Amino acid sequence: MTAVVRVDPVAPDDDLLRAAADVLRRGRLVAFPTETFYGLGAAALDAAAVRRVFAVKGRPTAMPLLVVLDVAGSVRHVVADVPDRARALMDRHWPGPLTLVFRAAAGVPTELTAGTGTLGVRVPRHEVPRALVRHLGAPVTAPSANPTGSAPPTTADAVLAYFPDALDLVLDGGPTAGGAPSTVVDVTVDPPRVLRQGAITLGR
């Protein structure tokens, strides 16, 4: 059965987040709150753990997974290059609900990129996923914690209703804001191209 642990969404306990990071380190799955919906986390550089995310969600393997980081500076560890057009968006909108699509660095699992060679990355405003990444010392996957095609969850109870036994841990930070998902922008092209309008409004 999935374990549920309450977590302060503003100032999460370091020991609790360290333990959650250990769950990820063992290749397991952890759901957590973000500023929009609950996300489904795996250690993003662990190919087997990433495959578990696809299996649990019933997600087509042709659909890449985005990852979250704790700080913008960490992006250089998972992408091949950071063009100036990306830096301007990072400076303005990170942390926040903006996902930028970069060329993936060598060594990033092909399962994560779905063979596209690109990787969606964001730094959330919510402290829980940022602390989780910080304690893991590596990026974490963050698709919404629901079966593909179902409504994304805004509460831990909704996550449990979807996955009563499939996850190892749910960090219950209370209700999230919901609304639009993160805006997705491809910065591998110039000018950058909006792939999905979302919580941040940008020109196409």
N, C-alpha and C positions, 0 to 999 in steps of 0.2 A: 504494500500500500504506500502511496506517495506521502512523504512527511511534509508537514506544513509548519513553518516557523515565522512568528511575527517579527517584523523588522521595522525600525524607525525609518521612514522614507527621507527624512531630512538629515539625521545624524546616525546612520546605522552603526551598530556595534562592531568593532573591528574583529573581535573573536568570532562572532557569528559569521561575518563575511569571510573570514579566513577558513572556517570550517566548510562553508559553501564552496569556496574555491578548491578545497581539497576534494570535494565531490566531483567537480569538473575535471580535476587533475586525474581522477581515476577513470575518466571516459564516460561519466554519467551525465544526466541532464538535469538542469535546474531552471525553473521558471522564476521570473523576477519582474517587478514593476518598472515601467519607464514613464516618461512624461506623457505618453499617449496611451499605449496598451501594455499588457503583460507580454514579455518576450520569452522565447524558449532558448535557453543557453546551453551550449556545449563548448568545450575548448576548441577554438576555431582551427587550430593547426594540427588537431588530432583527426586524421581522416576517418577513422572508425567511428569516433564520436559524431562527426558530421553526418555520416551515413545513418546513424541512429535518429538524428533530427528528421531527415527525409522520411525514414520509415515510420516514425511516430506520427508525423503530420500527414502522411500519405501524399507527400509533395512530389511532383514530377522532378526527376533528377536533372532535367534540362533547365530548371529554374534556379539561378544562383541564390546563395544566401548572403545577406549583409552581415557585417560584423560591427561591434561597438568597441571603442577604445576609451581609456580613461582621460587622456590628454591628446591634444592635436599633434604634439611632437612625436608621438608613437607611430604616426601614420607611416613614417619612413621605414618601419620594420616590415610592413606588409605590402607596400606598393613599390613599383619600379621607379617612379619619379613623381614629383609633386610640381606640376607646372604653376607658373605665376597666376594663371586664371583660377586655379584651385585655391591658392593661398588667399586670394581676395575673398572668396566665399567662406573659407574656414575662419578667417579673421572676423568676418561679420556675423556668422551664424553658428559657430561652434563655441561652447556646447549648445545644442539645440536640435530640433527635429529636421535636420537636413542630411541626407545621405548623398555622398559624392562617389561616383564610379571612376576608379583609377585603373591603370594597367597593373595587374597583380605582380608582386615580386616573385622571383624564382623561389620555389620551395613552398609556396602556398598550395594547399591540396587542390587538385583539380575537381574534387567533389564539391568544394566550397564555391568555385567559380563556374561550375557546370561546364567546364571545358571552354569557356569564353575567353579566358586570359584576362578578364577584368574582375574587379572586386569592389563591391559597395561598402563604404565605411562611414561611420558617423561617431561623434562624441555626444552622448546624450546629456541633457541638462539634469536628469535625475541622478541623485547621488548613489543609489543602490547599485545599478549596473557599473558605474564608474569605479566604485569600491571593489566590486567583484573582479573586474578586470585588473585592478591594481594588485589585489592579493594573489590572483592567478599568475600575474606577470606575463600575460598573453591576451590576445583578443578573444572575444566571446561572440558566438553567433547570437542573432537577435531577431529572427522572424517572429511574428506574433504567435502566441502559445495557444493555437487552435488547429483543428484539422483543416487542411486546405479546403477552401470553399465555405467554411463556417465563419460566423461573426467573430472578430477578434475580441478577446476578453478584457474587461476593465476591472475585474476583481479576482482574488485568489479562488473564491468559490466557483467562479465560472471556469477557471483553469482546471480545477478538480473535477468539475462535471464533464469536461472533455476528456481528461486523462486521469481517471481515479487510480490507476495502477502503473501507468507507463513511465512516469517521471520519478526521479529519486527525491527531489526536494522542490517545494514551492516557497519562495520568500514572500510573505504576505505583508505588503506595505500599504494596505488599504486600497480604496478605489483610485483608479487613475482617471485622467481627464477624458480619455477617449477622443472623439472627434476625428479629424483627418489624420492619416498616417504621415510619416516623414515624407517630405518632398525629395525626389530622386533626380540628381543632375549628373549627366555624363561629362566629365572634365577631360576625357581622352580626346575630345574634339575641340576646335576653336572656331567660333565661340562655343562655350558650353551649351549643352542641349538638355532641356527639361524632359525627363522620361516619364515622370509622374508628378502632377501637381498635388500638393498635400498641405501640411500644417504651415509651411512657409510659402508665400506667394512670390514667384519669380516669373519674369517674362520668358516666353518660349523662344 
